Amino acid sequence: MSGTETTDIPSLKRSKRLATIALIVAVLVWIALIISAKLLPEYVWLIHIFMLGAEAGVVGGLADWYAITVLFRNPFGKIPIPRFLRDHTEIIPRNKARIAESMGKFVQENFLSPQVVERSLNNTDLSLAIGKWLANPKNNTQIVDVIQQTVPKIFEFIGQEQIGRFIQNNSVQWIRNTRVNHLASEMLRAVLENDFHQDVLQRGLDVAHEWMMNHPEKTRELTQKLFKELGVSRLAKGASWIGIDVEQRTIDSLLTKVESMLADPEHPMRQHIEDIANELKNQLADYNSPASLRLNETKNALLDSESVLNFMTGAVVILCDGIKSDLEKSDSGIAMNLRVAIQQVGENLLLNQSVRDLLNDRMSGIAINLSDQYSEKVIRFISERIHEWDSREMIDKIENEVGGDLHMIRVNGVVVGAFIGLTLGVIRAIIDFVI
């Protein structure tokens, strides 16, 4: 709580004023009735009835004033009073520690216990509510607007170069500590198990065959360069003197091989490529294999290269600058794509019950785990904050919040007391008259 003085809110002031006026009226009526009884002795029996009502109203108002006052302070001030009375004043300040503990336990038992969290989440389809919210164009537009306004400011505040260095340092450390051979092995396994390699190979063969057919001169130039690198160019020229075009025969043979592989999904060359990929996958799964060692050595060499690190930082800076520039546009492509993506996520959640069930189960598990781990810390935090409150400030705060209703009890004490007093006075008058 702040150290500033807490002022009474209007409703509290009104309640205090009304309660005081009611008590003063009851006292004045009581005094007036006492005087009337002396001046009008012939109506004393009737005056006594009203006097009893006024007395009861005064007693009720004073009793409720005392009961409410001792909740917050000692109404006797420095006047010496018996201990049993003094110990039952300033009830809230005296019991601040117990109140803090009780409030903490109340929050824990009724809001943060794993059982309560689990029961509440079981009765709520959180993913359905999230899906409906995200699917609403108004909501996903608000999300994207916040991103458009926030991200460029974050880039300006932090600095793109600092972001680049942060990503570089953390990514380099992560890559250095990661065994990329296992990642590569798992990637190859996924490719092979889903036959992605066959699709890639088919597409590669199609492109190669089409290029060789459409560019015969360049194909021949490449063949000549290959022969030259292999040291057989003179042999090929010698064979051409006797009418044998070795280069063209090589090209024709290669085209025939490519066409046969394209036509036959079970071609031995395809199987040979798959066997090589499986062997590489198995080698990469072993950290001590030659392939894994070469891959990790290459990785470390790249990470130690200053040019590679500078490239990473520069790439991040360029990427951040591109994102910032795009988000600042009124027709931002990133913002539009984000809006569409968020909308699709919401719609997919609404249509897919199995995904919602999975998300609900995961979110429930996370919430229950968090409540189990952190509820005690939350409760301790609440209790410690209440312990730190200044007693005077705490009293003012509580009185401002509920004091209006409490002081209305004083009004009720005067009214109800007066009514009971009148009733008792009438009963006494009837008995006196009868007897």
Secondary structure, DSSP 8 states (H G I E B T S, - for coil): --SS-----HHHHHHHHHHHHHHHHHHHHHHHHHHHHHH-GGGHHHHHHHHHHHHHHHHHHHHHHHHHHHHHS-TTTTS---HHHHTTSSHHHHTHHHHHHHHHHHHIIIIISHHHHHHHHHT--HHHHHHHHHHSHHHHHHHHHHHHHHHHHHHHHH-HHHHHHHHHHHHHHHHHHS-HHHHHHHHHHHHHHTTHHHHHHHHHHHHHHHHHHH-HHHHHHHHHHHHHHHT-HHHHHHHHHTT--HHHHHHHHHHHHHHHHHH-TT-HHHHHHHHHHHHHHHHHHSTTSHHHHHHHHHHHHHHT-HHHHHHHHHHHHHHHHHHHHHHTSTT-HHHHHHHHHHHHHHHHHHH-HHHHHHHHHHHHHHHHHHHHHHHHHHHHHHHHHHHHS-HHHHHHHHHHHHHHHHHHHHHHHHHHHHHHHHHHHHHHHHHHHH-
